[in-house]
Amino acid sequence: MKTAYDIIKRPVITEQSMEATEMKRYVFEVAKDANKIEIAKAVEEIFAVKVMKVNTLNMQGKLKRSGRYPAGRRPSWKKAIVTLSADSKPIELFEGMV
């Protein structure tokens, strides 16, 4: 059985995701086989917050080259956008980054 830390891999820190924290939306990289219910339960367990909604996206790995011929690809990954309830406290991990 997977733990919450196996499902939530890391937060995604970008300008766009930091602007979304004002609306209580947080972006995480998650396990590729995790579903929305597992993601919501994992976020609630780790950060002690109330999750209202989870949106997921499968992100394709970008093509990268090192030299002429050996064209490779970055790995594909899954992104989850988690929306918290209005009465929920903000996630402190993202507090000092905005």
trRosetta pair geometry for C-beta under 8 A, 3 or more apart (Angstrom, degrees):
i j d omega theta_ij theta_ji phi_ij phi_ji
2 6 4.1 -125 -162 81 95 136
2 7 5.8 103 139 -51 130 87
2 31 7.2 -82 -153 2 156 167
2 34 7.8 -120 103 -92 162 98
2 38 7.5 40 77 -166 129 133
3 6 4.9 106 52 0 69 100
3 7 7.5 -136 99 -2 43 86
4 7 5.8 -57 -154 36 37 110
4 8 6.3 1 161 14 74 107
4 41 7.3 -125 -102 118 102 77
4 42 3.8 156 -144 -142 83 80
4 43 7.9 -174 -163 -36 115 25
4 45 4.5 -140 -77 79 156 130
4 46 5.2 -170 138 -50 135 97
5 8 6.5 -59 -125 59 33 85
5 42 7.9 179 -41 -160 28 112
5 46 7.1 122 -72 -94 71 122
6 31 6.3 20 144 -54 73 139
7 30 5.8 -7 165 -157 69 97
7 31 5.2 -83 -131 9 45 114
7 34 4.7 107 -145 -106 95 145
7 38 5.5 -151 -124 145 146 105
7 39 6.2 -163 161 -97 124 55
7 42 4.2 -131 75 -75 135 163
8 28 5.3 -42 -144 177 92 146
8 30 5.9 -38 -104 -107 45 81
8 39 7.3 110 -72 -142 84 72
8 42 5.0 175 -24 137 104 128
8 43 6.5 120 -74 -75 139 68
8 46 6.2 -75 41 -13 152 158
9 28 7.2 142 46 169 67 92
9 29 4.5 -55 66 101 115 96
9 30 6.2 177 3 -109 91 21
9 31 6.7 135 -43 -55 104 60
10 28 7.0 168 89 -157 33 74
10 29 5.0 11 54 42 79 112
11 17 7.9 159 169 144 90 146
11 26 7.1 -60 -133 178 107 102
11 27 6.9 94 -167 85 71 63
11 28 5.6 -55 -107 -104 50 70
11 29 7.7 168 -126 10 2 78
11 93 6.2 171 -35 127 153 133
11 94 6.9 -163 -164 -73 156 97
12 17 5.3 165 101 -61 92 168
12 27 4.2 -60 55 117 112 109
12 28 6.4 -170 -5 -104 88 14
12 29 5.8 113 -59 -38 96 83
12 79 6.4 9 -35 -134 154 108
13 17 6.5 -130 -129 75 22 129
13 18 6.9 42 -158 -57 67 102
13 97 6.4 -101 -141 -167 115 154
14 17 4.7 87 50 12 82 102
14 18 6.9 -147 88 -7 39 88
14 27 7.6 -27 28 68 99 150
15 18 5.9 -59 -147 36 28 110
15 19 6.6 29 155 -19 64 105
16 19 5.9 -53 -151 33 31 110
16 20 6.7 32 151 -21 62 106
17 20 5.5 -52 -151 33 37 116
17 21 7.3 54 149 -36 61 90
17 25 8.0 -122 -152 112 64 92
17 26 7.5 57 -177 -154 101 41
17 27 4.0 -87 -129 23 125 132
18 21 5.8 -33 -160 5 40 117
18 94 7.2 -177 -120 -168 70 107
18 97 5.7 -120 -119 120 120 104
18 98 5.2 166 178 -99 104 73
19 22 6.5 -38 -180 11 48 110
19 98 7.9 126 -82 -131 37 104
20 23 5.8 -61 -166 45 56 103
20 25 3.9 -66 162 77 108 111
20 26 7.4 179 108 -73 108 27
20 27 6.9 77 66 -30 142 104
20 81 7.4 -67 161 -150 159 111
21 24 7.2 35 -168 -93 43 23
21 25 6.8 -114 -82 62 31 57
21 26 6.4 52 -102 -86 82 73
21 90 7.2 69 179 -153 98 120
21 91 7.9 -103 -139 48 109 96
21 94 5.0 -160 -117 141 146 140
21 97 8.0 104 0 73 162 103
21 98 6.1 -128 67 -68 132 126
22 98 7.5 117 -56 -134 88 153
23 83 7.7 -40 128 -130 93 96
24 83 6.3 76 108 -161 87 63
24 84 4.2 -99 169 53 115 98
24 85 7.8 -80 142 62 153 19
24 86 7.4 -172 16 -100 161 41
24 88 6.9 117 -159 70 139 107
24 90 6.7 -124 -111 -103 84 80
25 81 5.7 3 -176 -180 109 97
25 82 6.9 156 -156 78 56 44
25 83 5.1 -22 -99 -95 80 73
25 84 7.7 -155 -78 9 34 75
26 43 7.8 150 76 -144 128 135
26 81 7.5 159 78 -156 35 52
26 82 5.0 -22 63 62 87 98
26 84 7.3 44 0 -26 107 105
26 91 5.6 31 -82 21 156 143
26 94 6.3 -143 -118 -29 109 153
27 79 6.3 -8 -169 -174 99 105
27 80 7.2 159 -152 83 51 48
27 81 5.4 -19 -99 -102 77 70
27 82 7.6 180 -83 17 26 76
28 39 7.7 169 71 -159 130 111
28 43 7.4 -160 -9 -87 154 111
28 79 7.3 155 81 -157 42 58
28 80 5.1 -16 62 61 91 97
28 82 6.6 21 5 -8 111 117
29 77 5.6 -20 -150 163 109 133
29 78 7.1 115 -163 75 61 56
29 79 6.2 -42 -102 -101 56 63
29 80 7.8 141 -120 18 9 82
30 34 5.0 -92 154 55 117 139
30 39 5.5 -23 -125 -108 159 113
30 42 8.0 134 -130 67 113 150
30 56 7.4 -71 49 -124 135 109
30 78 5.2 -61 69 98 83 106
30 79 7.3 123 16 -132 87 14
30 80 4.6 38 -12 -10 133 122
31 34 4.3 100 66 -24 94 108
31 78 6.9 -3 100 48 24 129
32 58 7.6 59 -141 -122 88 96
32 76 7.6 70 -106 109 130 94
32 77 7.0 -117 -75 -145 94 42
32 78 4.8 152 -108 -18 53 122
34 38 4.7 -128 -160 89 89 127
34 39 5.4 105 142 -59 123 88
34 42 7.6 -33 -155 -5 142 145
34 78 7.1 177 46 95 93 150
34 80 7.8 -50 95 -54 123 138
35 38 5.2 93 54 13 69 103
35 39 7.1 -131 101 -7 34 93
36 39 5.6 -55 -145 37 33 113
36 40 6.3 34 157 -21 66 105
36 54 4.3 162 -155 84 93 124
36 56 6.1 -129 -79 -20 87 120
36 80 7.8 157 -115 -133 65 116
37 40 5.9 -53 -148 34 30 111
37 41 6.5 25 155 -14 63 108
38 41 5.9 -58 -147 40 30 109
38 42 6.2 31 155 -22 66 109
39 42 5.7 -57 -146 36 29 112
39 43 6.4 26 158 -16 65 106
39 54 5.1 136 89 -154 123 153
39 56 7.1 164 -11 -76 162 115
39 80 4.9 -157 -162 -137 151 162
39 82 7.0 -147 144 -83 109 111
40 43 6.1 -56 -148 37 29 107
40 44 6.3 27 155 -16 64 109
40 51 4.3 -162 -150 92 89 149
40 54 5.1 -119 -62 -33 94 134
40 82 7.2 156 -102 -130 63 108
41 44 5.7 -56 -146 39 31 112
41 45 6.2 30 156 -20 65 109
42 45 5.8 -56 -146 37 29 110
42 46 6.2 19 161 -13 66 110
43 46 6.1 -57 -138 40 28 104
43 47 5.9 -20 179 25 66 113
43 49 6.7 -48 143 59 93 106
43 51 5.5 90 82 -66 124 133
43 82 5.3 145 -93 -142 171 163
44 47 7.2 -75 -125 56 15 78
44 48 7.2 50 -179 -114 53 20
44 49 6.2 -118 -116 67 56 57
44 50 6.8 41 -115 -107 106 31
44 51 5.5 -101 -58 -4 98 106
45 48 7.9 4 -172 -67 15 53
47 91 5.0 -32 -155 -118 147 99
47 92 7.9 177 -148 20 100 77
47 93 7.5 -87 -107 -2 118 113
48 89 7.9 7 103 51 89 118
49 84 5.3 -50 161 -126 128 124
49 85 7.9 178 166 28 86 84
49 88 4.6 72 -166 -176 90 125
49 89 6.3 -122 -106 59 93 72
49 91 6.4 -65 -35 -72 150 84
50 84 6.4 98 76 -163 61 81
50 85 4.3 -21 99 15 114 124
50 87 7.2 13 43 76 139 84
50 88 4.3 -146 42 -83 87 119
51 54 6.5 18 170 -53 129 97
51 82 5.7 -61 -131 -169 113 106
51 83 7.2 101 -161 75 69 50
51 84 6.2 -65 -106 -106 46 57
51 85 7.4 149 -170 -23 2 84
51 88 8.0 66 -60 -83 33 168
52 83 5.1 -58 64 105 100 95
52 84 6.4 89 3 173 94 15
52 85 4.7 127 -53 -74 108 68
53 82 7.6 160 87 -157 54 43
53 83 4.2 8 56 48 96 118
54 80 5.8 -18 -166 -167 101 108
54 81 7.3 150 -158 76 49 51
54 82 5.5 -10 -107 -106 79 69
54 83 7.5 -149 -70 22 36 75
55 80 7.1 151 79 -158 47 55
55 81 4.4 -9 60 56 100 103
55 83 7.8 52 -4 -15 95 103
56 78 6.2 -4 -170 -178 107 104
56 79 6.9 154 -156 84 56 51
56 80 5.1 -22 -101 -101 78 74
56 81 7.7 -163 -75 20 31 70
57 78 7.2 162 83 -158 45 59
57 79 4.7 -11 60 60 95 100
57 80 7.9 -175 22 -77 67 32
57 81 7.7 42 -4 -11 104 101
58 76 6.8 15 175 173 90 116
58 77 8.0 176 -157 96 54 30
58 78 5.6 -32 -106 -104 60 77
58 79 7.9 -179 -88 21 13 75
59 76 6.3 172 90 -160 60 68
59 77 5.2 -10 60 66 109 74
59 78 6.9 176 14 -97 83 20
59 79 5.4 64 -30 -15 119 110
60 76 5.5 -34 -133 -112 36 103
61 73 4.6 90 111 162 123 95
61 74 4.0 -161 -164 84 97 66
61 75 5.1 -159 -89 115 135 8
61 76 4.5 -93 -25 -59 91 58
61 77 7.5 92 -72 -8 81 76
62 73 7.1 178 89 -153 30 66
62 74 5.0 24 46 26 73 119
63 71 6.2 -5 -171 -179 104 108
63 72 7.6 151 -157 86 57 36
63 73 5.7 -39 -103 -100 52 76
64 71 7.6 156 84 -161 35 62
64 72 5.6 -27 72 74 84 85
64 73 6.8 141 22 -110 79 22
64 74 5.9 71 -8 -38 123 89
65 68 7.5 9 175 -139 128 7
65 70 7.0 138 -149 83 72 58
65 71 4.9 -36 -94 -107 94 69
65 72 7.1 147 -97 22 39 70
66 70 6.2 -27 61 80 84 108
66 72 7.1 4 7 13 97 116
67 70 5.9 43 64 33 112 94
84 88 4.2 -117 170 74 113 141
84 90 7.5 171 52 -109 160 46
84 91 7.6 -178 -49 -30 145 94
85 88 4.4 107 58 -18 81 108
90 94 7.2 -104 165 67 105 104
90 95 6.6 115 114 -84 125 91
91 94 5.3 58 87 15 98 105
91 95 7.7 -150 100 -40 51 81
92 95 5.1 -24 -154 -15 51 125
94 97 5.6 -74 -164 35 56 120
94 98 7.3 52 156 -34 86 96
95 98 7.6 -69 -177 11 28 100
